[in-house]
Amino acid sequence: MIISDLHLHSKYSRAVSQKMDLEGIAYWAKLKGINLVGTADWTHPLWFRQIKEKLKEIFPGVFQLKNYPEVSFVLSTEISSIYSHKEKVRRIHNLIFSPSFETAEKIIKKLSNLGCNLFSDGRPIIGLSSKELLELILEIDKNSFLIPCHIWTPWFSLYGSKSGYNSIKEAFEELSDYIYAVETGLSSDPIMNWQIKELENRSIVSFSDAHSGQKLGREATVFIFSDNSYKAYSYYDIIDALKQKPDSKLKIGYTIEFFPEEGKYHWSGHRICNIRYTPEEVLKKGIICPVCQKPLTIGVENRVFDLSEKIIKKEELSFIKNKSELTFVYDKEKKRRPFVSIVPLLEVLLEITQSPAKAEKEFLRLIKNLGTEFEILLKKSYDEIEKIGGEKLKQAVEIIRERKVFVDPGYDGVFGKVKIFNHQNEEKKPQETQKSLF
């Protein structure tokens, strides 16, 4: 099993912790139990130089740091395309992968020659369209790969309500068949994406988009070997898994998800005016803010509803527990890869301790004495958790594994509020606050 987080950022991106260097990324990946991470930001010349100097290739397209054999890297980075298409300004973020330093250097050179300022930010803003970016990387190396990022985010995504498209075909035109996978983003989960017809045969993946080590793995994709005799893998095996090739060495086993209500664009609203609408309220009241008379930021749930061919009801899903009492969510016919939902361990400990300093101290103690974050959240027995972490932590993990957390949904850039305990005191009852089109 390979737990991967392939979308994150380095210290060369804006609003990112200065501790997000290669060692810092590997350190937190090891604590959390992540086996494979993206290098992030490799289009930035200074960061790319550090990557080349410090990483050693162990298998084709897979790299490691000298002192962190538990954590491997692949060359992945996010690029922001801002351009005009069909009389509308588009702002689309895409995750691109390179199989080698040589290919990455060619892509960097080509983008620079086209006038892209790669020194400005680890996630550069370029004037190429999403289609032109895909065409560019494929012309340089057919083994390059592109995944549209956090596809429902209103402002910067493929389906975004503010600047996106209504389909992959509309964005990538004749190259749309080269889009084999999409990233859910924090405000949507696989169920919501399963409702979109053109995603029916594409992989649904999830990554953290982390700006600090603590946020690594808040979403992740788990790859499994198709044959137990395999012990090593390459970049090409990862790409084959994303393409769902029948004979691939690796396959997507499942994804690890945020509860989507916690995402900061789940519902619609207007943060400045303190207006938040449920999907039903948007349908009844419209999309204009009643305070300032400006358009609301339309949230992910409403946008998914607009583009869905059908709405998946709870009775059309299967909830299956494994031997660790962890609940996996499947579509009824099991045509899609399942998922599990988590609350990051630091968030759990913050609710228990009510102190950021105490929560981080307890996090490190638990990692040292009990196991990695994912082992604690997904695998360890309740007896083991109680013995090392106490009764309260055991109860919290049990609630998470059974999908019984309470989340007051986020909207217009405001993260949702997760509650594991004492949510009875919220102004609205859980079932009322979490009322959903899905």
N, C-alpha and C positions, 0 to 999 in steps of 0.2 A: 504494500500500500504506500502510495506517495501522496502526501498532503502538499498541495501547491498553492502559492500565492504569487501570481505572475503580473499583477498590476500594483505598483507602489511607486514611491518617489524618493529621490536622493536629496541631499542637502543643497543641491544646485537648482532645485525647483522653489518657486515662491511659496511662502507660508509653510515651509517644511523644517522640521527640527534639524539643527546643525549636527546632531548625533547620528543622522542617517547617512553614514558612510558605510563602506562594505562590511567593516567589522561590526558596526552597530546593527546593521540589518541582520547579519549572521547570528549575532548574539541573541537578539530577540526571537529570531526564527527558531533557534535551538530551544529557548525557554518554552516556546509555544508548541513545539513538536511539528514544525513545518519543515519538510524535507527539501522542497524545491521553491526557489524564489526568483523573481525577475531582477535583473540588475537595475532596471529603471534608467531613464534619462540618458541613454547612451549616445543620443545625438549631440549632447553638450560636449564640446571638445576637451575641456579640462577633466570632466568626469570620465569620458571615454579613455583618456590617457591613464587614469588611475585603474580603471577596469583592466586594461591590457597589462599593466605592470603587476597587478596583484592577483589576478585570477589565472589559474592553470587549467587547461582543458584536460578532463579525465576521460571523457567519451565524446564522440563527435557532437559539438554544439552544447556540451554540458561542462560547467566549470566549477572549481572549488577554490576557497581560500586555504592557505597552508594550515592554519590552526583550527579550522572548522570542518572536519571531514563529514560531519552529520548533515551539513547543509550544502546543497548544490544550487548553481545559478544558470539561468538561460538569458540570452540577450533579448529583453523586451522593453519597450518604452512607449509612452503615450505622446501623441502629437495632436495639437489643436488646429483644425482647419477652419478658417473663417473666410467665407467667400460668398459671392452672389450667384444664385442659380434659380432660374424660373421666377424672376422678379421678386426674390426674397433673399434676405441675408441668412446664410446658414452658418451655424456654429457647431461643428461636429468633432468629437474627440474619438480618436482611433488608437488602438493598441497594436503596435507592429513588432514582429519578431524577426530576428536575423539568425541564420544558422552558423555564422562565423564572424570573427573580427574583420576578415577581408570583405565580406558582403556589407557589414555595417559601415566600414570606411567608405565604400563606394556610394552607399546611400547618403552618408554625411556629405561627401564631396558633391554629389549631384544636387542635394538640397541647397548647399552653399552657393553653387554656381547659378542656381535659380533665384538667388537673392534672399534666401531665408536666413534670418538672424538667429543662429543656433547658440550664440553666446548669451542671449538675453534671458533664457529660462531653460531649466531642465526639461520642461514640457513646452517646446517652442510653439509659437503661433505662426502658421504659414498660410499663404494665400492660395495654395493648391486645393482643389476640391477633393473630397473623399475618393472619388473615382480616379482622379489624376494621381493621388498619392498611391493608391493600390496599383495602378498601372506602372508607376515609377519603380516601385520595389520589385514587382514581378519581372519587369524588363531587366533589372540588375541581377536578380536571382529568383528563379521559379520556386525555390524552397522558402522564400520569404512568406510571411503570413500576416494577415490583418484581421483583427476582431474589433467591431464597433464597441466602444466603451459605454458602460452604464446607460443603456440604450433608451431609458425613459426620462432621464433628467430633463426638466423643462428647457434649460438654457443651452446646454452643450451636449446634444446627443442625437442619434439617428432618428428616433421617434419623438424627440422633445417637442412639447406644445408650443414653445416660443420660436424655435428656429430649425426644427427638424423636418422630416419627410413622413409620408404615410406608408412608405414601403421601402424595402431594400432595393427593389428594382428601380424605383424612382431616383434613389441616391447613386447607385452604382451602375445602372443601365446594363449594357451588355456584359459587364464584369461581375454582375451580381451572383453568378454561380461560383465565384471564388470566395464568397462569404459563407464559411462553413460553421461559424459559431458566433454567438453574441453574448455579451456580459450583462447580467441582470441589473447590477447596481443595487445600492442599499435599500431603495424604496420599492423594489419589486421582488417577488420570489418566483420560483419556477411555475407555480400554478398560473400566475397571471400571464406568463410568457407562453405557456402551453395553449392558451386561447387564441393565439395569433396564427393564422393559417400558414403564412410563409415561414414560420419558425418550426413547423411540424417535423421537418427532417434535418434541422440544424441543431448543433450542440448548444445547450444552455449552460454557461459557465459563470462562476462567481469568484471575484477576487476583492481585496480589501481597499485598493486605492489609498493605501496608508501614507500619511504624512509624518508619522512618528513610529518608533519601534513598538510602542504599546498598542497601536492600532493594527499591526500586522495580524493577518488571519481572522479578522472579524468576519470576513467571508473567504471561502477557499473552495478549491476543486480537488477532489480525491481521485487519483488514477490508480488502477489496479492492473496487475499483470494478468494477461489472458492465459498464461501457463505458469504454474508454480515453479517450474525449473528455471525461469528467467531470474536473473539477479541484477542485471545492468540495463540501462536504457540510454538512448541518445535523443537529441533534439528532434530527429526525424520520427522517432517513436511517439513523442508527445504530439507532434503535428498530425501524424496518422490517427491518433486517438481522437483528436479534435475533429478530424475529417470523417470519423466513424468508419474507417476502412475495415472490412470484415476480417482481414488477416493481420491486423495490427497487433504488435506485441503488448501495447498498453491499451486500456479502455477507460473511459470515464466511469468510475464506480458510483459516485454520488457527489452532491455539492453540499457545502456547509453555509448556511444562510443567516443573515440578520433576520429578526422578525421585521417584515417590511414596514410595519407601522412606525418603527423607530427611525426610518429614513427621513431626511429633512424635506422631502418633496412628496410624501405619500398622499396627503390630502391637498385640496386647493385652498387658497387664501391670500391674504395680504398682511404681511408681518407688521408693516408700519402702522396699519390701522387696527391691528389686533383682531382681524377677521379670519375665521377658519370655518370652512364649509365641509360637511360630509359630502360624499358623491351624490346622495339623494338631494341634499340642499342645493347643490350646483344645478341639478336638473330642474328643480322647482323655482329657484330664485335667479338663475342666470349667472353670468360670468363677470358682472360689473360690481365692484366694491361699493357697498351702500354708504360708506363713509366719505371716500374721496372721488367716487364716480370713475375711477380708472379700472382697467381690466385686472381681474385676479390672476395670480399665477396658478395655472391649471395643473393640478397634481397628477401623480402617476396613475392612481386608480381611475380617475376620469378619462385620462388619455388611453389607458388600456381598454376601457369600456368602449371608447369611440372606435378603436381599431379591431376589436374582437369579432370573430365570426360567431362565437357562442360563448356563453358564460358557464364555467365549470362549477357545478354545485357540490356541496360537501359529500353527498351520497355517491358522487362519481369518483371519489378518491378512496384510496386504501391507506389506513394508518397501521403500520406493522412494527411491533417492538422486537428488537433483537435480544440476545441473552443479557445485555447490560441495561435492559429496560429503556433503551434509546428508541424514540419513535421516528421511523422513516415514513415519508409521505410519497406515495406512488399514485400515478394515474391508474384507474381501475383495470385497464388492459395491460398495464406494465410495458407500454411501448417506449416510455421516456425514462431517463435516469432519475432515481429518487433523490430526495434531499432531506436533511435534518436542519433544525433551527436552533440557534444558540444565543445566549447572552454572554458577551465576553467576561472572562473570570474577574478581571479588575472591576468591571461594573457590578458584578455580583458582590464582591468583597466590599466595595464602596457602600452598597446598600446595607450590608451587615454591620460594617464598622462606623459608618458615617464620617469617615476621615480619609482623605486621599493619601496622606502619609502612612496611616495604619494599613490601608488597603494594599499599597505597594509593598510594604514590609511583609505583610501576610502572604501576598502573592509569591514573593521570592522564597519565603519559608516553605510554602506548599510545594513549589517546584522542586526544591532541594530534597524534600522528605517524602513526597507522594508521587510526583511524575510531572510530565509536561502539561501545559494548559489543556490541550486536546485530549490527553489521557484522562485528566480529571473530569472534564465536561462530558466526554463521550464514552469512556471505557471503564474506568475504575469502579469497583463494586461500592455500593452504599456503605457497607461495613468498613471498607478501607478509608473512604472519605470521612466518615464519622470519627474513626480512630485518630486520624491525623488532623483533620480540619474542624471537627466538632459537629454537633447536632444541627446547628443552623445552616452550615454549608451543605450538609447532606440533604436537608430539606430543600434548599435552593436548587441543587442539581437535579433532584427528583422532579421538582416543578418544571424545570426547563426541559428535561427529557420527556416529560409527559405533555409538553406544549401548553401549559396552563399559566403562562405569565400574562401580566396585564400590560398593555402598551397604550399610552395616550398619543394618538398619531401626530407625526410631524407635518409641517406645511411651510411653504414659501421660505425655505432656508433654515427653519427651526427644527432641530432634531426632536423626535418623539421621546416621551419619558417612559422608561421601563420600570415596572414595579413587580417584584417577585412576592413580597410580603405586604400586608396591610393596605392593599389597594381598595379595601372597603371604604376607606376614608376619603377616596377621591370624590369630586363633586358629582360625577356620573358613575353609574354602575358599569362594571367591565363590559357587559354585553351591549350596553348602550353606546359606550365610547368607541368600541371596536366594530360597530355596525359597518358593514362593508358590502359593496356590490358583489364581492366574490366569496 
